[in-house]
Each structure stands twice: as structure tokens, then as C-alpha cells.
């Protein structure tokens, strides 16, 4: 699908999306793309979102290697071919 963005799924969350390492999803913003994934894979959505408009605090999202927290967060615009990476935060110390 040429009007899609590729969403990279971390190994820890792949079981919720049929063990896929990446999925292609249409959408013009991070919110649209992740919302579509949450609708298609409800268990995955529960891991991503605290509320429909707020990511869980341990989920980081990058668009073309840029952290969306330093862009427009969930409103970050996407264009076909963009790469979205979901990265769970790692605690330790």
C-alpha cells in the first residue's frame, strides 16, 4: 500500500499483532495510525494507550528516528513512506 506508513513493532508487543515485526497502516498523523492499530488489535491498543488520546508513559514513539515528544506528539503529521517505531521504555539502574 503506497499511502501507508510502516510501523515497527517491538518484540515484546508482537504477540498482540500476530507476531508481525512491522505493519503498514494508512494515516496522516501518529494518532490516526496508532488508533487504527488499536482498533485492529485491541490488546495491542491497551498496551499503547492510557486513554484514547494519551500514550502509556512507558511507550516511546519515533517518526523517522525523531522522538514525537519533541515534535507534535500524537498530532505529528505523517506522509506515505514514513517509518514509525514503537519503543517500550526500559527501566533499570
Buried (B, 14 or more C-beta within 10 A) or exposed (E): EEEBBBBBBEEEBBEBBEEBEBBBBBBEBBBBBBBBBBEEBEEBBEBBBEEEEEBEEEBBBBBEEEBBEEBEBBEBEBEBEBBBBBBBEEEEE
